[in-house]
Amino acid sequence: MGRQGMVGVSAAAVVGKVATTEAIRSHFPALERRHGGSPVAYFDGPGGTQVPRAVGDAMTDYLYHHNANTHWAYPSSAETDEALGSARTAFADFVNGTPHEIVFGANMTTLTFHLSRALGRRLGSGDEIVVTELDHHANIAPWTALEMERGVTVRWGRFAPATGQLELDHVLSLIGNSTRIVAIGAAANSLGTITDVRLIADAAHTRGALVFVDGVHYAPHALPDVTGLGCDFFVCSPYKFYGPHIGVLWGRRDLLDAIDFPRLAPAPNDAPERAETGTLSHEGIVGAAAAVRWLASFGGQGELRPRLATVYGALHARGTVLFQALWEGLAAIPGVRLFGPPPDAPRTPTVGFLVNGVPSSRVTRALAERGLFTSNGDFYAKTVIERLGCAPEGIVRAGCACYTSDEEITRLVKGVRTIATG
């Protein structure tokens, strides 16, 4: 996410073909909350966004009127089958895949562990997996577990703390004839860095390796395209883009059909259900699909994915303006240290920072007293924080969402300035 020639333009003015910020904000009951005498500004989106009414309504309607288990011969069960099928179609459009390639689960971490164990059944000594220091540990621990369980070798791609970016040459140098899996994050939840996944995927496929992409922080800010990314698996978390707490995995159909997933013998053995375990959160799946459709609703009429592309394009432009104001505002405060790529580099509108002499936890508490909800710590990107030299306390993180306003950015910068100079 770069400047795109919008310096000095307010986010409210970047409307394009979607609704204004004010119109979008009207969909979120959470924005009516006040704390410490001030309206709450939610900058904790990288850890989980707020939910529009349409999502809650869809979940409530399912639970009150259609709640059942799947594949039985009575109406509410058939309605549940139809709802889950419709959700797979929505997410197929969302990632540019097919419905039979959409797997639902409790969360991204659970899905990744499940897949890693399944793939690990065919791996052993002499096989290698590449991970990176920039990733959330949900895209590290499931693969490093195979070192102990299967005797594979895990190789770590470095990132440069000064830029917050992967050392791509180093990552590419690790991919060889023994590489079986490359696990890469499309965007870093801690610093907002967007990585050139396609470059790495092409190199991995040249060596016959599979490519697993963590798209959890990417999907809220860039419309996923699994074909364009060149990956074999892609995971995301709808609660990072206005849905409930579930996880979604896209996997190539031929791989889902062939992988030896741990499963119960009586359970369905066709993709994608063969990759799912037990009874899922049906209401969560319905709500997640409602979040995708809610986003698309601002993109006019027609097919789902083109409408999503329109909306994502407008929100990208709006987020660029907001983030530039946030970055430049924080950078102008004496004693504030920023982490990650600058606004004109490929990135999401998420910033990590520290206030000299003030622990990150104290900063977040002080901001919360002003109705500014940020997060602090390592955000499960423990290796990143260690490499930055900020462990164990961690850093402060603030992210922009579709409901973030110019006024909230101004309030956050003012709040940090008060803490830094107080």
N, C-alpha and C positions, 0 to 999 in steps of 0.2 A: 504494500500500500504506500504510494508515494504522494508527492505534493500535487502533481497533475495540474499545475498552473492555477491553483485556487487560493494562493496566499491572500489574506485579507477578506475573503468571502465568508460570511456567516454560514454555519451549518443549516440554519433555518431556511436560507435562501437556496440551498442546493436541493431542490424538490424533484426535478426531472419528471419522470412519469409516475412517481409514487406519491403517497400522501406526505403532508408536512409532518415535522416532528410532533407538533401539537396534536394532530389527528392520530398519529400512532400512539402517543402517550395515553390517549383517552381509552385505549383498550386494556390498560393495565391497572387493576384495582390496587396493587401494591404501591403505586405512586401516590395514593391518597394518604399514605402513612406519614406521620410526623414523629420526630424524635428530638428531644432537647429543644423544643420550640420551633424546629425548622422542618420543612419538607425533606423526606429522605431522598437522597440521590444515590442510586445503586451503581457503584463502580466495581462490584464483585462479580460481574458477568463472566469473566474467565473461569470462575469456579461454579457458576450456575446463574442463569438469567431468571428474571421474573416471567410470569405466565399470563398471557392475555385471556380474557373471559372465554373466548371461543374454545380454548383448550380445556378449561375446567368444565365448560358446558358439555363438551363432547364426552368427557370421561364420566360425568354425572349421568348423562343420558344412557351411556352404555351400562353402567352399574345398576341403574334403576329399571331399565326396560329390556335389556338384552343379555344380562349376565348369565353365562353358562360355560361349561367346558366344551371342548371342540369335538367335531366328527361324530355327533350323535344324531339320531333321526327324530328330533323334535325342533320346533321353530326357533327358540332362542339359541340353541346350539348351532343351527344352520346360520342364524344371523351373526353369531360370533365368528364362524368360519368366513363368512362374507366380509365382516369388518377387518379381520386379520389379512385376508387376501387383498382388500382395498388398501390397507396400510402398506403391504409389500409393494403394491403398484406405485403408491405415492413415493416411497423411498427409492424405488427403482428409477423413477423420474428424477428424484433429487440427486442421485449419484451418477446417473446416466448408465444404468445397468438394466437388468431384467428382474421381474418379480421372483423368479426361482433362485435368484442369487442373493436375496435379502434374508439375513438371519437375525432374529431378535434374541436379546438376553437381558440379564439383570443390569449389566453395565459394561463399559468397554473393558475393564480389567478382567472381569469374569470371562467374557468372550475370548479375550486374548490368551488367558491361561488355558481355556478349553481347546483353542486351536493349537497352541504350542504343544500341549500334551499329545494331541492327535498327530501333528506333524512329527513330533519327536519319536513316535513309535517306529519310524523308518530311519532314524538317525543314530549315529554311534561314533565311536572313536575315529578320528580322521576327518569328520565333517566339521564345517565351520559356520558360524552365524556372526553377522556384523550388526552391531548396535552402535549408538552414538551417545556421547556425553551430554548432548543438548536435549535429550528426550526426557519426558515424564517417565517415572519408573514403572508405570503400567506397560510401557513398551520396552522395558529392560528386564525386569525381574522374571517375566514368563519365559524369556529366552535364556537368561543366565541359569535358571533352574535346570535347564537341560544339560548344563555342565556336570552337575552332580548326578542327575537321573540317567543320562544317556552317554556321558563321556565326551560330549562335543566340545569344541573350542570356540569361545566367544572372543571376538576381536572388537575393540572399541575405537570408533572414529572420534577424533578430537574436535573441540570447538575452541574458538579464540575468545577469551574473556573480554578483550579490548573492544571487539566488534559485536559480540553476541552471535556470531555466525559460525557455522560448521567450516572446518578446514576441508573443503571439498576434495582437494588433491589427496589429502591423507585418507579420507573415506574411500575414495576410488582405489587407492593403492592396496587397500585391505581385501578387495574383492578379487578372488582368484578361482582356480579350478576346483578347490575344495569347498567353496562357499555354497551353502545350500539355501540360506535365507538371509535377506537383508531387511532389517527392521528399522524404519526411518520415520521420523515425525515430519508432517507437512508444515506445521507451525509450532513454535515453542510456547507453551502455556505460561512460562515464567517471564520471557522477554519479548514475545511477540514476533520473533524471527520467522520469516517464511523461507523455506529451503527449496532448492531446485530438485524436486523429487524425480522429475523425468530424467534428468542427467544421470542420477544414481540408478534409477530403474533400468535404463537402457544398458548401462555397464553390467548390472547384475544379470540381466537376461542374456547378455552375450556369453556369460559364464555358466548359464543354465540354472541360475539361482532364482528362487521365488522372492517377491517383494511384498512386504507387509507395511502398510502405511497407517500410522496413527493420525487420523484427521480430526481429533476431538477439538483442538483449538482452531483448526483451519476451517471446518465446516460452518461455523457461525459467521465467517467473514468473507469466504470465497466459495462460490457454488462448486461443489465437488464434481469432477469429471474423471471417473476411474479410467476411461480410455485415454484421456489426455495426460493423466498422471503416469500411465503405463504400469499400473500396479496389478498385483494378483489378489490382494486383500486390502480392504479399506474399512476402518472402524470410526464411528462417531458416536456422540452422546447428545441426544435431543434436548436434554436439560440445559445444554449450553446454547441452544437456539430456540428458547421459548416453549419447550415441551417439558414433560415429566421425566422422572428419573428412570430411564431404561438405556440400554445400549443397542447399537445396530452394527452388524457386520455385513459388508458386501464381500462375496468371494466368487471367483470365476466358477461358472456352472460345472465345468469339467472337473475342477478340483474338488468342489463340494461333493460331487458324485463319487470321487475316487478316494478321498481321505478316510482313514480308519478312525472315525470319531468314537470316543467312548459313548456308549448308548445302551439303553435297555432293549432287549430282544423284541418285546411286543411293540415298541415305539415305531412310528413311521420311518421308513428307510429311503424315502425320496427327498431330494434336495428341494427346499432348504431345511425342512423339518428334521432331517437326519442329523443336522448340526446343532439342533436345539435340545435342551434337556428339561424334562418335567413340564409342569404347567406354568406358563409365563404370565406376566402381568398384562392381561388382556386390556384392561382399562388404560394402562400405561402405553401400550402399543397404539390404541385408538387415539389417545391424547397426543402422542408423538406425530402421528399422521395429521392430526388437526393442526399442529404447529406448522408443519410444512405447507398445508393448504392455506393457513392464515397468512403466512408470508407471501404466498403466491397471489392472495386476494388483492394485493396492492398493485399487481402487474397487469390489470385489465382482463380481457377475455381471451379464451383460447386454451391451448394445451398447457399442462402444468409447468413443464420445464422451461419453455420460453418465457412464461410469466415470472418464474423464479429468477431467470437470468436478468430480466428487466429490473426486478426489485433489488437483487444483489448488486447490480451495477450502480443504482442510485444510492444504496446504503454504503457502498464502498466510497463513493465520492463524498458523501456526508461524513463518514468516519475519518476520511483523510483530513478534512478541514478541522474536525474536532480534535483529532490527535495532534495535529501540528500546533494548535493553540495550547493544548495541554503540555506537550513537550517543551515548547518555547517558553511557556509561562513558568514551568518548573525549573528549566535551565537558567532562568534569570534570577533565581533565588540563591543568595550566598549560602553555601553549606549544604546544598542539595546535590546529590550524585545520581546521575541517570545511568541505567544499564540497557544494553541492547542496541540495535541499529537505529540510526536517525530516521526522521520522517520520510526522507526521500529514498530510503532503501526498501526492498520488499519486506513488508511486515504487516501485522495486524494492529489495530488501535489499542494496544495493551502496553503499559509502561511499568518497569520496575525501577524503584528508586530508594534512596536512603537519605535521611537527614543527619548530618554529622553530629555525633554526641547524643543522639536520641534513639534508643532501641526501636526497631520496627514495630514491635507490639505496642509501645507507648504512642507511637505516631498514629496507628490505626485506632486506638482507643480515643485519643484526642480528636481525631477527625470524626469518629462516630458520635461524639458529644455534640458535634455541629451538624449532625444528620447526614454525614458523608460516609457511606459504607464502603470501605476498602478492605483488602485482606493482606495478611503478612505471613511470612514463614518461608518454607521451601517449595510449597505447592506440589509436593511429590516429585519435584525435579531436583532431587537432593544433590546429584552430582554437579548440576549447574551452579547451585549456591556454594558448594564447596570450592569449585574452580574460581568463582568470583571472590573468594575469601570472605564470604559473609555468613558462614556457618558458625554456631548453630542457630543464631537468632533469625537469620534470613532477611529478606527485603520486603518493602511495601509494594503491592501491586494494585494498579488501577486500570480498568478496561472500559472502553466505550461500547455501548449496545445501541440497538435501534431507537431506544427511548431516551438516550442521553441528549441533553440540551446544551446550548451555548452557556446558559446561565449556570448550569451545574458545573461546567468546566471552570468558569470564573470562580465559583464558590470553592472548588477543590484547590485551585492554585492559591487563593487567598488563605484557605485553611492551612495549607502547608507552609506558606510564608509566615503566618502567625506563629506556628510551631518552631520554625527555624530561627526566627528572630526574637522569640519570646524569652 
